[in-house]
């Protein structure tokens, strides 16, 4: 999968399938995107190959007082991906993919703050806040995340 920003200065290629795909309905994501939710592909940072310019890291405040790092194109300012708690896992914005129509969320999170007109699919997990990663992620994704953590922290 490939993608990039609106102006084309930032281009990337994903080196594998994502670990999991979130549709996040939290107020932070609504505010930052100007939309009802954001769809993020979670993938190891070292599996995102930057093909053109590097995006600029911008620390953005969150409602809980912490910050998240959002990587934006230096020219058009489009947010391409984000870091939350673990810098070795990036949240790639599905809307920046060249072909986003094939992406479906594996789980809907922070549904406690979803807008009323959004209808959640019955066949996908949906949680008020967050979920137990050990229960939802595949064994392969858990192992990949473990390896990424070890590489990043050793």
C-alpha contacts under 8 A as a table, 3 or more apart, distances in Angstrom:
res1	aa1	res2	aa2	distance
1	X	13	X	5.70
1	X	14	X	5.39
1	X	15	X	7.79
1	X	97	X	7.17
1	X	98	X	7.63
1	X	99	X	7.84
2	X	11	X	7.41
2	X	12	X	5.62
2	X	13	X	4.27
2	X	14	X	6.26
2	X	97	X	5.88
2	X	98	X	5.86
2	X	99	X	7.90
3	X	11	X	5.74
3	X	12	X	5.45
3	X	13	X	6.51
3	X	96	X	5.43
3	X	97	X	3.96
3	X	98	X	4.67
3	X	99	X	7.79
4	X	8	X	6.12
4	X	9	X	7.61
4	X	10	X	5.22
4	X	11	X	4.20
4	X	12	X	5.92
4	X	80	X	6.76
4	X	96	X	5.38
4	X	97	X	6.43
4	X	98	X	7.24
5	X	8	X	5.40
5	X	9	X	6.75
5	X	10	X	5.54
5	X	11	X	6.85
5	X	73	X	6.48
5	X	76	X	7.37
5	X	78	X	5.72
5	X	79	X	7.52
5	X	80	X	6.43
5	X	96	X	6.10
6	X	76	X	6.63
6	X	78	X	6.76
6	X	96	X	7.96
7	X	10	X	7.80
7	X	75	X	7.46
7	X	76	X	6.09
8	X	11	X	6.37
9	X	52	X	6.26
9	X	53	X	5.73
9	X	73	X	6.99
9	X	75	X	7.29
10	X	50	X	7.48
10	X	51	X	7.34
10	X	52	X	5.38
10	X	53	X	5.02
10	X	54	X	6.31
10	X	55	X	6.35
10	X	73	X	6.06
11	X	50	X	6.04
11	X	51	X	5.19
11	X	52	X	5.26
11	X	53	X	7.16
12	X	48	X	6.52
12	X	49	X	5.42
12	X	50	X	4.47
12	X	51	X	5.20
12	X	52	X	7.35
13	X	48	X	5.90
13	X	49	X	5.16
13	X	50	X	6.66
13	X	51	X	7.16
14	X	17	X	7.30
14	X	47	X	5.85
14	X	48	X	4.80
14	X	49	X	6.29
15	X	47	X	4.73
15	X	48	X	6.06
15	X	49	X	6.98
16	X	47	X	6.73
17	X	43	X	7.67
18	X	21	X	6.86
18	X	41	X	5.65
18	X	42	X	5.47
18	X	43	X	4.83
19	X	41	X	7.41
19	X	42	X	5.52
19	X	43	X	5.42
19	X	44	X	7.87
19	X	137	X	7.50
19	X	141	X	4.99
19	X	142	X	7.98
19	X	144	X	7.81
19	X	145	X	7.83
20	X	41	X	6.21
20	X	42	X	5.52
20	X	43	X	7.58
20	X	105	X	7.88
20	X	106	X	6.35
20	X	137	X	6.86
20	X	141	X	7.56
21	X	39	X	7.03
21	X	40	X	5.70
21	X	41	X	4.55
21	X	42	X	6.02
21	X	104	X	7.13
21	X	105	X	4.82
21	X	106	X	5.18
21	X	107	X	6.81
22	X	38	X	8.00
22	X	39	X	5.61
22	X	40	X	5.24
22	X	41	X	6.53
22	X	42	X	7.57
22	X	105	X	5.27
22	X	106	X	6.12
22	X	107	X	5.37
22	X	108	X	5.97
22	X	109	X	6.87
23	X	37	X	6.60
23	X	38	X	5.66
23	X	39	X	4.38
23	X	40	X	6.46
23	X	105	X	5.61
23	X	106	X	7.82
23	X	107	X	6.30
23	X	108	X	4.73
23	X	109	X	6.21
24	X	29	X	6.84
24	X	37	X	5.46
24	X	38	X	5.37
24	X	39	X	6.33
24	X	40	X	7.73
24	X	108	X	5.92
24	X	109	X	4.93
24	X	110	X	6.04
24	X	111	X	7.56
25	X	29	X	6.65
25	X	30	X	6.76
25	X	36	X	6.63
25	X	37	X	4.57
25	X	38	X	6.88
25	X	108	X	7.34
25	X	109	X	6.17
25	X	110	X	5.16
25	X	111	X	5.54
25	X	112	X	7.86
25	X	113	X	6.10
25	X	114	X	4.92
25	X	115	X	7.85
26	X	29	X	5.45
26	X	30	X	6.34
26	X	37	X	7.15
26	X	109	X	7.50
26	X	110	X	5.03
26	X	111	X	7.10
26	X	112	X	7.81
26	X	113	X	5.69
26	X	114	X	6.84
27	X	30	X	4.94
27	X	31	X	6.01
27	X	113	X	6.47
28	X	31	X	5.15
28	X	32	X	6.04
28	X	62	X	6.20
28	X	63	X	6.78
29	X	32	X	5.08
29	X	33	X	5.94
29	X	34	X	7.97
29	X	35	X	7.85
29	X	37	X	6.12
29	X	38	X	6.16
30	X	33	X	5.48
30	X	34	X	5.50
30	X	35	X	5.13
30	X	36	X	5.32
30	X	37	X	5.41
30	X	38	X	7.27
31	X	34	X	5.26
31	X	35	X	7.24
33	X	37	X	7.61
33	X	38	X	7.10
35	X	38	X	7.35
36	X	114	X	7.03
36	X	115	X	6.35
36	X	118	X	7.94
37	X	114	X	7.51
38	X	93	X	7.31
38	X	94	X	7.95
39	X	93	X	6.16
39	X	94	X	5.52
39	X	95	X	7.43
39	X	105	X	6.94
40	X	91	X	5.25
40	X	92	X	5.25
40	X	93	X	4.77
40	X	94	X	5.46
41	X	90	X	7.89
41	X	91	X	5.43
41	X	92	X	5.00
41	X	93	X	6.53
41	X	94	X	6.33
42	X	89	X	6.40
42	X	90	X	5.66
42	X	91	X	4.62
42	X	92	X	6.34
43	X	47	X	6.85
43	X	48	X	7.66
43	X	89	X	5.51
43	X	90	X	5.48
43	X	91	X	6.63
43	X	92	X	7.46
44	X	47	X	5.35
44	X	48	X	7.17
44	X	88	X	5.74
44	X	89	X	4.51
44	X	90	X	6.02
44	X	144	X	7.95
44	X	145	X	7.09
44	X	148	X	6.45
45	X	48	X	5.54
45	X	87	X	7.44
45	X	88	X	5.12
45	X	89	X	5.24
45	X	90	X	5.29
46	X	49	X	7.27
46	X	88	X	7.42
50	X	53	X	7.24
50	X	54	X	6.71
54	X	73	X	7.59
55	X	71	X	5.38
55	X	72	X	5.04
55	X	73	X	4.70
55	X	74	X	6.12
55	X	80	X	7.76
56	X	71	X	5.23
56	X	72	X	5.16
56	X	73	X	6.15
56	X	74	X	5.88
57	X	69	X	6.08
57	X	70	X	5.65
57	X	71	X	4.40
57	X	72	X	6.45
58	X	69	X	5.49
58	X	70	X	5.19
58	X	71	X	6.10
58	X	72	X	7.18
59	X	67	X	5.90
59	X	68	X	5.59
59	X	69	X	4.43
59	X	70	X	6.23
60	X	67	X	5.25
60	X	68	X	5.37
60	X	69	X	6.14
60	X	70	X	6.83
61	X	65	X	6.50
61	X	66	X	6.06
61	X	67	X	4.41
61	X	68	X	6.58
62	X	65	X	5.56
62	X	66	X	5.48
62	X	67	X	5.34
62	X	68	X	6.92
63	X	66	X	7.36
67	X	84	X	7.90
68	X	82	X	7.07
68	X	83	X	5.97
68	X	84	X	5.14
68	X	85	X	7.75
69	X	82	X	5.54
69	X	83	X	5.06
69	X	84	X	6.63
70	X	79	X	6.39
70	X	80	X	7.65
70	X	81	X	6.06
70	X	82	X	4.28
70	X	83	X	6.43
71	X	79	X	5.69
71	X	80	X	5.86
71	X	81	X	5.40
71	X	82	X	5.81
72	X	77	X	5.13
72	X	78	X	5.24
72	X	79	X	4.30
72	X	80	X	5.77
72	X	81	X	7.49
73	X	76	X	5.69
73	X	77	X	4.61
73	X	78	X	5.45
73	X	79	X	6.69
73	X	80	X	7.26
74	X	77	X	5.59
79	X	82	X	7.73
79	X	93	X	7.43
80	X	92	X	6.19
80	X	93	X	5.63
80	X	96	X	6.22
81	X	90	X	6.39
81	X	91	X	5.26
81	X	92	X	4.21
81	X	93	X	5.42
82	X	90	X	5.69
82	X	91	X	5.01
82	X	92	X	6.58
82	X	93	X	7.91
83	X	86	X	6.68
83	X	87	X	5.50
83	X	89	X	6.74
83	X	90	X	5.25
83	X	91	X	6.29
84	X	87	X	6.75
84	X	90	X	7.77
86	X	89	X	5.80
87	X	90	X	6.82
88	X	148	X	6.32
88	X	149	X	6.46
88	X	152	X	6.31
89	X	145	X	7.75
89	X	148	X	7.86
92	X	96	X	7.85
93	X	96	X	5.66
93	X	97	X	7.48
94	X	97	X	5.50
94	X	100	X	5.84
94	X	103	X	7.28
95	X	100	X	5.95
96	X	100	X	7.39
97	X	100	X	5.15
99	X	102	X	6.85
100	X	103	X	5.64
105	X	108	X	6.93
105	X	124	X	7.81
106	X	124	X	6.29
106	X	125	X	7.17
107	X	124	X	5.79
107	X	125	X	4.94
107	X	126	X	5.73
107	X	127	X	7.92
108	X	111	X	6.65
108	X	120	X	7.84
108	X	124	X	7.39
108	X	125	X	6.29
108	X	126	X	4.51
108	X	127	X	6.36
109	X	126	X	5.96
109	X	127	X	5.22
109	X	128	X	6.36
109	X	129	X	5.63
109	X	130	X	5.64
109	X	131	X	7.75
110	X	113	X	6.09
110	X	114	X	7.09
110	X	127	X	6.28
110	X	128	X	4.88
110	X	129	X	4.03
110	X	130	X	6.40
111	X	114	X	4.86
111	X	126	X	6.81
111	X	127	X	5.98
111	X	128	X	4.74
111	X	129	X	6.56
112	X	127	X	7.84
112	X	128	X	4.71
112	X	129	X	6.73
114	X	118	X	7.11
115	X	118	X	5.89
116	X	119	X	7.77
120	X	124	X	7.90
120	X	126	X	7.70
121	X	124	X	5.87
122	X	125	X	7.78
127	X	130	X	5.98
127	X	131	X	6.60
131	X	135	X	7.94
131	X	136	X	7.40
132	X	135	X	5.42
132	X	136	X	6.47
133	X	136	X	5.27
133	X	137	X	5.62
134	X	137	X	6.00
134	X	142	X	7.32
137	X	141	X	6.02
137	X	142	X	6.29
138	X	141	X	5.18
138	X	142	X	6.27
139	X	142	X	5.13
139	X	143	X	6.21
140	X	143	X	5.18
140	X	144	X	6.18
141	X	144	X	5.04
141	X	145	X	6.09
142	X	145	X	5.16
142	X	146	X	6.16
143	X	146	X	5.01
143	X	147	X	6.23
144	X	147	X	5.19
144	X	148	X	6.17
145	X	148	X	5.03
145	X	149	X	6.12
146	X	149	X	5.15
146	X	150	X	6.26
147	X	150	X	5.10
147	X	151	X	6.20
148	X	151	X	5.17
148	X	152	X	6.12
149	X	152	X	5.15
149	X	153	X	6.02
150	X	153	X	5.28
150	X	154	X	5.85
151	X	154	X	5.60
